[in-house]
Amino acid sequence: ERGLVGGARHVLERRPAARALAAIAANRLGYGIVTIAVLLLFRNKFNDPSDVDAGLAGLATALTVSGAGFLLAAVATPIATRRFGTEGWIIVLLVLAAAAQVFPAGLYTVPGVLVAAFLLGFAAQGLKICVDTIVQRSIDDEFRGRVFAFYDVVFNATFVLAAAVAAMVLPASGVSYAVLFVVAASYLVTAVLYARATREERAEDRALRSRTIA
C-alpha cells in the first residue's frame, strides 16, 4: 500500500504523467461500458437470447475485430506521434473514440458495432502506448516500479468500475442512445480538458524560459 501511495504522489507531482493517467482512466471507463454493451447486444439483440453459442460467437468476433484495431495501433502510433506529437495523438484518439460512439455504433447493427469495435480497439491501444511513453519519460527511475504499480491499479480498477456502471445503466438489450451519448461526451470532454491542460503547461514553460533568459 505504501508503495502505491508513493507512486500516486509521484504521479501527481509530474503533471504530464498525471494527465496521461487521467486520460487513460477516462478511456477505460468508456471502453468498459461499451464492452458490456456489445456483450448484451450479441447476447440479446442480434441473436436469440436462448442461443447462447450464437451470442458468444458474435462477442468473440467483436473481440477479434477489436484486437485487429490493437495491432494496427501498434504500427500506426509511432508514425502518428511523429506527426502530431504524443499528446496530440492522444487528443486525436479520444476524438476518434467519441465519433465511433455516434457513428457507426449508434446504428446498432452488426456491421456498425464491428466497425466501432475496431475503431475503439485502435484508439484504446494507441492511447495506452502514448500514456506508457509519457509516464516513462516523466517519472524518476527510483519511483518507476511504484508508479507502474499504481498505473496498473488505475487501469484495471476503472474497467471494473465501468462494468459495475454498465450493469446499472444498460438495458438487457444493450441498446441505449443515452449511454452512447454520455460515453461519447465523456471522450470529447476528456480530449478538450487534456488539450487545454497541455497547452497551459506549455505556455507556462515558455514563460519560465523567457524569464530565465531575460
C-alpha positions as CSV (number, residue, x, y, z in Angstrom):
1,E,0.0,0.0,0.0
2,R,2.8,2.4,0.9
3,G,4.3,1.7,-2.5
4,L,1.0,2.6,-4.2
5,V,0.6,5.7,-2.2
6,G,4.2,6.8,-3.0
7,G,3.6,6.0,-6.7
8,A,0.4,8.1,-6.7
9,R,2.1,11.0,-5.0
10,H,4.9,10.9,-7.5
11,V,2.5,10.9,-10.4
12,L,0.6,13.9,-9.0
13,E,3.9,15.8,-8.8
14,R,4.5,15.1,-12.5
15,R,1.7,16.8,-14.4
16,P,2.3,15.2,-17.8
17,A,2.1,11.7,-16.2
18,A,-1.0,12.7,-14.1
19,R,-2.8,14.0,-17.2
20,A,-1.9,10.9,-19.1
21,L,-3.3,8.6,-16.4
22,A,-6.4,10.6,-16.2
23,A,-6.9,10.3,-19.9
24,I,-6.5,6.5,-19.9
25,A,-8.8,6.2,-16.9
26,A,-11.5,8.0,-18.8
27,N,-10.9,5.8,-21.8
28,R,-11.1,2.6,-19.7
29,L,-14.4,3.7,-18.3
30,G,-15.8,4.3,-21.7
31,Y,-14.3,1.2,-23.2
32,G,-15.6,-1.0,-20.3
33,I,-19.1,0.3,-20.6
34,V,-19.1,-0.3,-24.4
35,T,-17.7,-3.8,-23.9
36,I,-20.6,-4.7,-21.7
37,A,-23.0,-3.2,-24.2
38,V,-21.5,-5.3,-27.0
39,L,-21.9,-8.4,-24.9
40,L,-25.6,-7.6,-24.3
41,L,-26.2,-6.7,-28.0
42,F,-24.8,-10.0,-29.3
43,R,-26.5,-11.9,-26.4
44,N,-30.0,-10.4,-26.6
45,K,-30.5,-8.2,-29.7
46,F,-28.5,-9.7,-32.6
47,N,-29.3,-13.3,-31.6
48,D,-32.0,-15.3,-29.9
49,P,-31.4,-15.0,-26.1
50,S,-31.8,-18.7,-25.8
51,D,-29.0,-19.3,-28.3
52,V,-26.0,-18.8,-26.0
53,D,-23.5,-20.2,-28.5
54,A,-24.5,-17.7,-31.2
55,G,-24.2,-14.8,-28.7
56,L,-20.7,-16.0,-27.6
57,A,-19.7,-16.4,-31.2
58,G,-20.7,-12.8,-32.0
59,L,-18.9,-11.5,-29.0
60,A,-15.8,-13.4,-30.0
61,T,-16.0,-11.8,-33.5
62,A,-16.2,-8.4,-31.9
63,L,-13.2,-9.0,-29.7
64,T,-11.2,-10.3,-32.6
65,V,-12.0,-7.2,-34.7
66,S,-11.1,-5.0,-31.7
67,G,-7.8,-7.0,-31.4
68,A,-7.1,-6.1,-35.1
69,G,-7.5,-2.5,-34.1
70,F,-4.9,-3.0,-31.3
71,L,-2.5,-4.4,-33.8
72,L,-2.9,-1.6,-36.3
73,A,-2.5,0.9,-33.5
74,A,0.9,-0.6,-32.5
75,V,2.0,0.0,-36.1
76,A,0.4,3.4,-36.7
77,T,1.1,5.1,-33.3
78,P,4.9,5.5,-33.7
79,I,4.3,7.1,-37.1
80,A,1.4,9.3,-35.9
81,T,3.2,10.6,-32.9
82,R,6.0,11.9,-35.1
83,R,3.3,13.9,-37.0
84,F,1.1,15.0,-34.1
85,G,3.3,14.6,-31.1
86,T,2.5,12.1,-28.3
87,E,0.0,14.5,-26.6
88,G,-1.5,15.5,-29.9
89,W,-2.1,11.9,-30.9
90,I,-3.9,11.2,-27.5
91,I,-6.3,14.0,-28.4
92,V,-6.9,12.7,-31.9
93,L,-7.6,9.2,-30.5
94,L,-10.0,10.5,-27.9
95,V,-12.0,12.3,-30.6
96,L,-11.9,9.2,-32.7
97,A,-13.3,7.2,-29.9
98,A,-16.1,9.7,-29.3
99,A,-17.0,9.8,-33.0
100,A,-17.2,6.0,-33.1
101,Q,-19.9,6.0,-30.5
102,V,-22.1,8.2,-32.6
103,F,-21.4,6.5,-35.9
104,P,-21.2,3.6,-36.6
105,A,-22.0,2.3,-33.1
106,G,-25.2,4.3,-33.0
107,L,-26.6,2.3,-35.9
108,Y,-27.0,-0.7,-33.7
109,T,-26.3,-3.1,-36.5
110,V,-23.8,-5.9,-36.5
111,P,-21.6,-4.3,-39.1
112,G,-21.8,-0.9,-37.3
113,V,-20.9,-2.5,-34.0
114,L,-17.9,-4.4,-35.5
115,V,-16.5,-1.2,-37.2
116,A,-16.9,0.6,-33.9
117,A,-15.2,-2.2,-32.1
118,F,-12.2,-1.9,-34.5
119,L,-12.0,1.9,-34.0
120,L,-12.3,1.6,-30.2
121,G,-9.6,-1.0,-30.1
122,F,-7.4,1.1,-32.3
123,A,-8.0,4.2,-30.1
124,A,-7.5,2.3,-26.8
125,Q,-4.3,0.7,-27.7
126,G,-2.9,3.8,-29.3
127,L,-3.7,5.8,-26.2
128,K,-2.1,3.2,-24.0
129,I,1.1,3.3,-26.0
130,C,1.2,7.1,-25.7
131,V,0.4,7.0,-22.0
132,D,3.2,4.4,-21.3
133,T,5.6,6.7,-23.2
134,I,4.6,9.8,-21.2
135,V,4.7,8.1,-17.9
136,Q,8.1,6.5,-18.5
137,R,9.7,9.8,-19.6
138,S,8.1,11.9,-16.8
139,I,8.9,9.9,-13.7
140,D,12.2,9.3,-11.8
141,D,13.8,5.9,-12.1
142,E,13.6,5.2,-8.4
143,F,9.8,5.5,-8.5
144,R,9.3,3.5,-11.7
145,G,8.1,0.3,-10.0
146,R,5.7,2.1,-7.6
147,V,4.3,4.4,-10.4
148,F,3.6,1.5,-12.7
149,A,2.0,-0.5,-9.9
150,F,-0.3,2.5,-9.3
151,Y,-0.8,2.7,-13.1
152,D,-1.9,-1.0,-13.2
153,V,-4.4,-0.4,-10.4
154,V,-5.9,2.6,-12.2
155,F,-6.0,0.7,-15.5
156,N,-7.8,-2.3,-14.0
157,A,-10.0,-0.6,-11.4
158,T,-11.5,1.8,-13.9
159,F,-12.5,-1.2,-16.1
160,V,-14.2,-2.9,-13.1
161,L,-15.9,0.3,-12.2
162,A,-17.1,0.6,-15.8
163,A,-18.6,-2.9,-15.7
164,A,-20.5,-2.0,-12.5
165,V,-21.8,1.2,-14.0
166,A,-22.8,-0.6,-17.2
167,A,-24.8,-3.2,-15.2
168,M,-26.8,-0.4,-13.6
169,V,-27.5,1.8,-16.7
170,L,-27.7,-0.6,-19.6
171,P,-30.9,-2.4,-20.5
172,A,-30.8,-6.1,-21.2
173,S,-30.8,-5.5,-25.0
174,G,-27.7,-3.3,-24.7
175,V,-29.4,-0.6,-26.7
176,S,-29.2,2.8,-25.1
177,Y,-28.7,6.0,-27.1
178,A,-28.4,7.9,-23.8
179,V,-25.4,5.8,-22.7
180,L,-23.8,6.1,-26.1
181,F,-24.2,9.9,-25.9
182,V,-22.8,10.1,-22.4
183,V,-19.8,7.9,-23.4
184,A,-19.1,9.9,-26.5
185,A,-19.4,13.2,-24.5
186,S,-17.0,11.9,-21.9
187,Y,-14.4,11.2,-24.5
188,L,-14.8,14.6,-26.0
189,V,-14.7,16.4,-22.6
190,T,-11.5,14.4,-21.8
191,A,-10.0,15.5,-25.1
192,V,-10.8,19.1,-24.5
193,L,-9.5,19.1,-20.9
194,Y,-6.4,17.3,-21.9
195,A,-5.7,19.7,-24.7
196,R,-6.3,22.7,-22.5
197,A,-4.1,21.5,-19.7
198,T,-1.3,20.5,-22.1
199,R,-1.5,23.9,-23.8
200,E,-1.4,25.8,-20.5
201,E,1.6,23.9,-19.2
202,R,3.5,24.6,-22.5
203,A,2.6,28.3,-22.1
204,E,3.9,28.3,-18.5
205,D,7.1,26.6,-19.7
206,R,7.7,29.1,-22.4
207,A,7.1,32.0,-19.9
208,L,9.5,30.4,-17.5
209,R,12.2,30.0,-20.1
210,S,11.7,33.7,-21.2
211,R,12.2,34.9,-17.7
212,T,15.2,32.7,-17.3
213,I,16.8,34.1,-20.4
214,A,16.0,37.7,-19.5
